[in-house]
Amino acid sequence: MTTDDLSGMGPLVARLSRGGQRLRQADRTHSWVLDTAVVVLVFLMFCLPDLLHGGVDDGDSPRRFKLAFTHLPVAGMLAFQAGLVLPLLWRRRKPLVAFAAITAVFVLQWSLGAALRADVALFIALYSLALHGWLRQLPWACAAMAGAMTLVAVRVSSVVSVWDALFFLLSTATAALALGLMVRIRRAQLAGLRDRATRLEIERDQRSRLATATERTRVAREMHDIVGHNLSVIITLADAGTYAMDIAPERGKETLHLIGDTGRQALGELRRVLGVLREAGGGPPGGPELSPQPGIADIEALCTKVRTAGLEVVYRTSGDMDSLDSGVQLTAYRIVQEALTNTLKHTDTDTDSGTRVHLAILVEDSRLNIQVQDTGPATPAGPPNEEGHGLVGMRERAALYGGTISAGPTGGGGWSVEAVLDLTPQGGGR
């Protein structure tokens, strides 16, 4: 619970909480200050009155109470007070040593029959041992405490009943022990909560970074699919248009129109993707203008565009395509788009005018097969043993549906891409 949470409970609680936080921070940097303050406070409250009045057996005490205790000189009183109070300086660093030293002085003092108000230091030492010491040390400390309390009860038996004295003394010792254990448990709980909050914050940051990286990968894949394909078509059309200008000017003009249409389509898709990104980053409340994602029904238009660029595409389908969900259809469209783009990249439409692409999309039981095979040059998408971004993107898309991608040169020349997607519904008992 933070100070902001406590502020709703009242200004007094908030101020106390802030004061406690400042004290804990100061104690962590200067721990000796608090230990010294405890010793000074005990001296002022319990040692100084004995020095001023000559001990607990003087002053206005009843006569039988005075006769029950031994009167100590000032030097002896100071020596016992120092032995009882000064070990409290290391009550947190070495609680067992402090408790043992105070207990020894306490037993010696009461063996002489002297009573001092500074004996309260023994209960403070027991509290500190329960709070800061090893728990396995507490049984021995409790046994020593019980023995010391029994000695006191016997010494005051002429004034108070032994059982009454034992009840009072052991109750006080039990209270000191219970208070130390309670504070220890509470601190352990708070430390656990702080540790859990820290871990949750780290996990939240990790999830945020992972989500950001995943989104960047997805956007990069979309941008690659959109820009790569359309630029390949535009470049191919531009080359073909340049060649056609001298032979068939009308065909060159038609090619320029196709370049414009392809560029406008690419620009529209880029605006859609960038609009979604702006909306996710806090864009205008109206939101971007969205259009449906392409599916298998749009592959025919894609093939027409590729045919215009100079490739012969033979396209066939088999099975119920309308039953496929939009995610599978988008994945199939992008895989086909990337495969056709690679064919355009590595085919010179001027010299390889006879290049043919066989495209088949087949729905078979719980699988979707995509086959793209061309008769052009068997040129890979990148250097040997290195996959290009396009093939990596296809593998990532196929992996979303438990699918696989295989790509490579064919035996008779050309390049082949085959994808298999799993259409089994998620959670369907696989």
Secondary structure, DSSP 8 states (H G I E B T S, - for coil): --HHHHHTT-HHHHHHHHHHHHHHHHHHH-HHHHHHHHHHHHIIIIIHHHHHHTSTTSTT--HHHHHTS----HHHHHHHHHHHHGGGGGTTTSHHHHHHHHHHHHHHHHHTT---GGGHHHHHHHHHHHHHS-GGGHHHHHHHHHHHHHHHHHHTTTTS-HHHHHHHHHHHHHHHHHHHHHHHHHHHHHHHHHHHHHHHHHHHHHHHHHHHHHHHHHHHHHHIIIIIHHHHHHHHHHHHHHHHHHH-HHHHHHHHHHHHHHHHHHHHHHHHHHHHHHHHTT--TT---------GGGHHHHHHHHHHTT-EEEEEEES-STTS-HHHHHHHHHHHHHHHHHHHHT--TTT-TT-EEEEEEEEETTEEEEEEEESS----SSSTT---HHHHHHHHHHHTTT-EEEEEE-TTSSEEEEEEEE-S-TTS--
